[in-house]
Amino acid sequence: MKKSVLTRYRVMAYVTAVLLIVLTVGVIGKRLLHLDGFDSLVTVVGIGHGWLYVLYLVFAFDLGNKAKMPVGRLLWVLLAGTVPTAAFFVERRVTREVQPLIRDDRKLAPAASQ
């Protein structure tokens, strides 16, 4: 597996996790604390998180297929973007499990001709 597959997944995991935390804080401020100014924050961050979560799903599914993850683990990885802070922990664990599967393309490349 190429390192770029893991890198794409990791970037999207962090982006969706951070946006979900911001969205959660915004919803708490808007709905529970009735603070002014959180309406537009919740709208913008909610739309951004929604679209980027779809991209996260694509990258996580791609990683799961290439790493040959069991279905249960793959579902947990896919759902991690919906639970605040879960994506941080799941990303760390997935990275540790997938790291040995990454091939080093420099070792596979033929030696440069002189």
C-alpha positions as CSV (number, residue, x, y, z in Angstrom):
1,M,0.0,0.0,0.0
2,K,1.2,3.5,-0.8
3,K,1.9,6.0,2.0
4,S,-0.3,8.5,0.3
5,V,-3.4,6.4,1.1
6,L,-2.7,6.6,4.8
7,T,-1.7,10.3,4.6
8,R,-5.0,11.2,2.9
9,Y,-7.0,9.3,5.6
10,R,-5.0,10.9,8.4
11,V,-5.5,14.5,7.1
12,M,-9.2,14.0,6.7
13,A,-9.6,12.3,10.1
14,Y,-8.0,15.4,11.8
15,V,-10.0,17.9,9.7
16,T,-13.4,16.2,10.3
17,A,-12.6,15.7,14.0
18,V,-11.7,19.4,14.5
19,L,-14.7,20.5,12.6
20,L,-17.0,18.2,14.6
21,I,-15.6,19.6,17.9
22,V,-16.2,23.2,16.7
23,L,-19.7,22.2,15.6
24,T,-20.4,20.6,18.9
25,V,-19.3,23.7,20.8
26,G,-21.4,25.8,18.4
27,V,-24.5,23.7,18.9
28,I,-24.1,23.8,22.7
29,G,-23.7,27.6,22.6
30,K,-26.7,28.0,20.3
31,R,-29.2,25.5,21.7
32,L,-28.2,25.1,25.4
33,L,-26.7,28.4,26.3
34,H,-28.8,30.5,23.8
35,L,-25.9,32.7,22.9
36,D,-26.1,35.1,20.1
37,G,-23.9,34.8,17.1
38,F,-23.7,31.0,17.0
39,D,-26.3,30.6,14.3
40,S,-24.0,31.3,11.4
41,L,-21.1,29.4,13.0
42,V,-23.3,26.2,13.3
43,T,-24.5,26.6,9.7
44,V,-21.1,27.1,8.1
45,V,-19.2,24.6,10.1
46,G,-22.1,22.1,9.8
47,I,-22.1,22.3,6.0
48,G,-18.3,22.1,5.9
49,H,-18.2,19.1,8.2
50,G,-20.9,17.4,6.2
51,W,-19.1,17.7,2.9
52,L,-15.7,16.9,4.3
53,Y,-17.1,13.9,6.2
54,V,-18.2,12.4,2.8
55,L,-14.6,12.8,1.6
56,Y,-13.4,11.2,4.8
57,L,-15.7,8.3,4.2
58,V,-14.2,7.8,0.7
59,F,-10.6,7.9,2.0
60,A,-11.3,5.7,5.0
61,F,-13.1,3.2,2.9
62,D,-10.2,3.2,0.4
63,L,-7.7,2.7,3.3
64,G,-9.8,-0.1,4.8
65,N,-10.1,-2.0,1.5
66,K,-6.4,-1.7,0.8
67,A,-5.4,-2.7,4.4
68,K,-8.0,-5.6,4.2
69,M,-9.7,-4.5,7.5
70,P,-12.5,-6.7,8.9
71,V,-15.9,-5.2,8.3
72,G,-16.5,-4.4,12.0
73,R,-13.3,-2.4,12.3
74,L,-14.0,-0.6,9.0
75,L,-17.4,0.4,10.2
76,W,-15.9,1.8,13.4
77,V,-13.4,3.8,11.4
78,L,-16.1,5.1,9.1
79,L,-18.3,6.1,12.1
80,A,-15.5,7.8,14.0
81,G,-16.1,11.0,12.1
82,T,-19.5,11.3,13.8
83,V,-18.4,11.0,17.4
84,P,-16.6,14.1,18.8
85,T,-12.9,13.3,19.5
86,A,-13.3,9.6,18.4
87,A,-11.5,10.2,15.1
88,F,-8.3,11.3,17.0
89,F,-8.1,8.0,18.8
90,V,-9.2,5.8,15.9
91,E,-6.8,7.5,13.6
92,R,-3.9,6.8,15.9
93,R,-4.8,3.2,16.2
94,V,-5.4,2.7,12.5
95,T,-2.0,4.4,11.8
96,R,-0.2,2.0,14.1
97,E,-1.9,-1.0,12.5
98,V,-1.5,0.1,8.9
99,Q,2.1,1.5,9.1
100,P,3.8,-2.0,8.6
101,L,1.7,-2.5,5.4
102,I,3.2,0.6,3.7
103,R,5.7,-0.2,1.1
104,D,8.8,1.9,0.5
105,D,8.7,3.0,-3.2
106,R,12.3,4.1,-3.0
107,K,13.4,0.5,-2.3
108,L,11.3,-0.8,-5.2
109,A,12.7,1.7,-7.7
110,P,15.5,0.4,-10.0
111,A,18.9,1.8,-9.4
112,A,19.6,4.9,-11.3
113,S,21.7,4.3,-14.4
114,Q,25.1,6.0,-14.5
